[in-house]
């Protein structure tokens, strides 16, 4: 296999976690394919900077780019990518963990099909400090769809950046991450990427994604506004998507509403689910969730059974 990979990491005050993230890279069964590990720091605290300086001594391939702060995740990813030359890019957030076989599973997919520019995977979700409560998230396989842009716009698998491998020429063709998009920058990028390349899926969990209250979407109340911005931005570039914006936003509101319900916030869930059915009255799943959370919240939670309790545990809900 001639392809090599540059691992792109970002960090902001993730000193307690980033060592384990880097170790999950170095412990790959195909670590020999790694050309560089570039960590772009966005003005972290002194404790994190001390950890990063120590990490630079772990392996000659590790390079830390120290920044003054305020750039944001997409801008830092662009900065790190610009420092590399490998034909394949791998994203890893500073608090996530790869499974040891991630590169072994995904690199052959890119090597075997030049038409594929992105390969993603399923992942586990776990609450900070309790990897034993990890739960498989489940992703959709949209890779066979003829109109990949439309399918991704409506169905959003989801594709988690830390699960992906990305061909550099596809990244360049899609103009990379937009540094101005601070929330859902990955969705914005993948919507553009879907117009220039094919996607592939390795349908197994290859990532442990940590759930923290300080994550960028952890406690935000304005997520629908950011979803709307990204959807309309995509429609401005591809006008055929404009009539689909209400359907996309309804599905985003439905999923956020279900998430709030699992976090024991029934009022927040109902607010979002009402928005979902207003945006798309034909979304029967939104109606189903709205009726359950509005009229029978205790019964709805009970009906989720062990699966629902496992989902809550993975989110850190007691």
C-alpha positions in Angstrom: 0.0 0.0 0.0 1.7 3.2 -1.1 -0.6 5.7 0.5 0.5 7.5 3.7 -1.6 9.5 6.1 -1.1 12.8 8.0 -3.1 12.8 11.3 -4.6 16.3 12.0 -5.5 17.1 15.5 -6.7 20.2 17.3 -6.5 21.2 20.9 -7.9 23.8 23.3 -7.5 23.1 27.0 -7.6 19.4 26.4 -4.6 18.6 28.5 -6.3 15.8 30.5 -7.3 14.0 27.3 -4.9 14.7 24.4 -2.2 12.3 25.6 -4.6 9.4 25.3 -5.8 10.6 21.9 -2.2 10.7 20.6 -1.5 7.3 22.1 -4.5 5.9 20.2 -2.8 7.1 17.0 0.7 5.8 17.8 -0.8 2.4 18.9 -2.4 1.8 15.5 -1.8 -1.7 14.0 -0.7 0.2 10.8 1.1 3.0 12.5 3.8 2.5 9.8 1.4 4.4 7.4 1.5 7.5 9.5 3.7 10.2 8.0 3.0 13.0 10.5 0.9 13.9 13.5 0.2 17.6 13.6 -1.5 19.1 16.6 -2.8 22.7 16.2 -3.3 24.4 19.6 -5.6 27.3 19.9 -4.1 29.2 22.8 -4.6 26.5 25.6 -3.9 27.0 29.3 -0.4 26.5 30.8 -1.3 23.0 32.0 -2.3 21.8 28.5 0.8 23.5 27.0 3.0 21.5 29.3 1.3 18.3 28.1 1.8 19.3 24.5 5.5 20.0 25.0 5.9 16.6 26.5 4.0 15.0 23.6 6.5 16.4 21.1 9.1 14.1 22.7 7.1 10.9 22.2 7.7 10.4 18.5 9.6 12.3 15.8 6.5 12.5 13.6 4.6 14.6 16.2 4.6 18.4 15.5 2.7 20.9 17.7 1.7 24.2 16.2 1.3 26.7 19.1 -1.3 29.5 18.5 -2.4 32.6 20.4 -6.0 31.5 20.4 -9.3 32.5 18.9 -8.9 30.7 15.6 -11.5 28.0 16.2 -11.5 24.3 15.1 -11.9 24.7 11.3 -9.2 27.3 11.1 -6.9 25.2 13.2 -7.5 22.2 11.0 -6.7 24.2 7.9 -3.5 25.4 9.6 -2.4 21.9 10.4 -3.3 20.5 7.0 -1.2 23.2 5.3 1.8 21.8 7.2 1.5 18.3 5.8 2.1 16.6 2.4 0.7 13.1 2.8 -2.0 12.1 0.2 -4.4 11.1 3.0 -5.7 13.1 5.9 -7.1 11.8 9.1 -8.9 14.0 11.6 -8.8 13.3 15.3 -10.3 15.7 18.0 -8.1 16.1 21.1 -10.5 14.2 23.4 -11.5 11.3 21.1 -9.9 7.9 20.8 -9.3 5.7 17.8 -9.7 1.9 18.0 -6.3 0.2 17.3 -7.4 -1.1 13.9 -8.9 2.2 12.4 -6.2 2.8 9.8 -5.9 -0.9 9.0 -9.7 -1.0 8.3 -10.0 2.2 6.3 -6.8 2.8 4.4 -7.4 -0.2 2.0 -10.7 1.4 1.0 -9.0 4.5 -0.3 -6.2 2.5 -1.8 -8.6 0.3 -3.6 -10.9 2.8 -5.2 -9.6 6.2 -6.6 -13.2 7.4 -6.9 -13.6 7.4 -3.2 -12.4 10.6 -1.5 -13.8 10.1 2.0 -14.3 7.0 4.1 -16.2 7.2 7.4 -17.2 4.7 10.1 -19.5 4.1 13.0 -18.4 5.0 16.5 -19.0 4.5 20.2 -20.2 7.3 22.5 -19.1 7.3 26.1 -19.4 9.7 29.1 -16.3 11.4 30.2 -14.4 9.2 32.6 -16.4 6.0 31.9 -15.4 4.2 28.7 -17.1 1.1 30.1 -20.5 2.8 29.4 -19.7 3.2 25.7 -22.6 2.6 23.3 -22.5 2.1 19.6 -24.0 5.2 18.0 -25.1 3.8 14.6 -24.7 5.6 11.3 -26.5 5.5 7.9 -24.9 4.1 4.8 -25.5 6.7 2.1 -22.6 5.7 -0.1 -24.6 4.0 -2.9 -26.9 7.0 -3.5 -26.8 8.5 -7.0 -27.3 12.0 -5.7 -24.9 12.0 -2.7 -25.3 15.8 -2.0 -29.1 15.5 -1.8 -29.0 12.4 0.3 -26.4 13.8 2.7 -28.4 17.0 3.0 -31.6 15.2 4.0 -30.2 12.3 6.0 -26.9 13.3 7.6 -25.6 9.8 8.6 -23.9 11.4 10.8 -20.3 11.6 9.7 -18.1 12.3 12.7 -14.7 13.9 11.7 -12.7 11.7 14.0 -14.0 8.6 12.1 -12.9 9.8 8.7 -10.0 9.4 6.3 -9.9 12.0 3.5 -8.1 12.1 0.2 -6.1 15.3 0.0 -7.1 16.1 -3.6 -10.7 15.8 -2.6 -10.2 18.1 0.3 -8.6 20.6 -2.0 -11.4 20.3 -4.6 -14.0 21.1 -1.9 -11.9 24.1 -0.7 -11.4 22.6 2.7 -13.0 23.6 6.0 -14.4 27.0 6.2 -12.7 28.9 9.0 -15.7 31.2 9.3 -18.1 28.4 10.2 -17.5 27.8 13.9 -20.4 25.3 14.6 -21.2 22.3 12.4 -18.1 23.1 10.2 -17.9 19.4 9.5 -21.4 19.3 8.0 -20.7 22.4 5.9 -17.5 20.8 4.6 -19.1 17.4 3.9 -22.0 19.0 2.0 -19.4 20.6 -0.3 -17.3 17.4 -0.5 -20.3 15.3 -1.5 -20.4 17.4 -4.7 -16.9 16.5 -5.8 -16.2 12.9 -4.7 -17.7 9.6 -3.6 -18.0 8.4 0.1 -17.4 5.0 1.5 -18.3 3.4 4.8 -16.6 0.9 7.1 -19.6 -0.2 9.0 -18.0 -0.9 12.4 -17.1 1.4 15.3 -13.6 2.7 14.9 -13.8 5.6 17.3 -14.6 6.3 21.0 -16.3 9.7 21.1 -16.1 11.3 24.5 -19.2 13.2 25.7 -18.3 16.3 27.7 -20.4 19.2 28.9 -17.8 21.6 27.6 -18.0 20.3 24.0 -18.9 22.9 21.4 -22.5 21.8 21.3 -22.7 20.6 24.9 -25.0 23.2 26.4 -25.8 25.5 23.5 -29.3 26.8 23.1 -28.8 28.2 19.6 -28.0 25.0 17.7 -31.0 25.3 15.3 -29.8 28.8 14.3 -26.4 27.2 13.3 -28.2 24.4 11.5 -30.2 27.0 9.6 -27.0 28.9 8.6 -25.3 25.8 7.3 -28.3 24.6 5.4 -28.9 28.0 3.7 -25.2 28.3 3.0 -25.3 25.0 1.2 -28.5 26.0 -0.7 -26.8 29.2 -1.8 -24.1 27.1 -3.5 -26.5 24.4 -4.8 -29.9 26.0 -5.4 -31.5 22.6 -6.0 -31.2 22.1 -2.2 -33.3 25.2 -1.3 -36.7 23.5 -1.4 -35.3 20.8 0.9 -34.2 23.2 3.7 -37.4 22.8 5.8 -37.1 19.0 5.7 -33.5 19.1 6.7 -34.1 21.5 9.6 -37.1 19.5 10.7 -35.0 16.4 11.0 -32.3 18.3 12.9 -34.9 19.6 15.3 -36.3 16.1 15.8 -32.9 14.7 16.6 -32.1 17.5 18.9 -35.5 17.2 20.6 -34.9 13.4 21.2 -31.5 14.3 22.6 -33.0 16.8 25.0 -35.5 14.2 26.1 -32.7 11.7 26.9 -31.0 14.5 28.9 -34.1 14.7 31.1 -35.2 18.0 29.6 -38.8 17.3 28.4 -39.6 21.0 28.0 -36.7 21.6 25.7 -37.6 18.4 23.9 -41.2 19.5 23.3 -40.0 22.9 22.1 -37.8 21.4 19.5 -40.2 18.7 18.4 -43.0 21.3 17.9 -40.6 23.2 15.6 -39.9 20.0 13.7 -43.5 19.3 12.9 -44.1 23.0 11.9 -41.2 22.7 9.5 -42.3 19.4 8.1 -45.8 18.3 8.9 -45.2 15.0 7.1 -42.3 14.0 9.4 -44.1 11.2 11.2 -41.2 10.4 13.5 -41.3 14.0 14.8 -45.0 13.6 15.4 -44.4 10.4 17.2 -41.8 11.9 19.5 -43.8 15.0 20.1 -46.9 13.1 21.2 -44.9 10.8 23.4 -42.9 13.5 25.1 -45.8 15.9 25.5 -48.5 13.5 26.8 -46.7 10.5 28.1 -43.1 11.5 29.1 -42.7 8.9 31.8 -44.2 6.1 29.7 -42.0 7.2 26.7 -38.8 6.9 28.8 -39.9 3.6 30.2 -40.7 2.2 26.7 -37.1 2.9 25.7 -36.2 0.2 28.2 -32.6 -0.9 28.6 -31.7 0.6 25.3 -32.9 4.0 26.5 -31.0 3.7 29.8 -27.9 2.7 27.9 -28.2 5.7 25.6 -28.6 7.9 28.7 -25.6 6.3 30.4 -23.5 6.9 27.2 -24.4 10.6 27.5 -23.5 10.7 31.2 -27.1 10.9 32.5 -27.6 9.1 35.7 
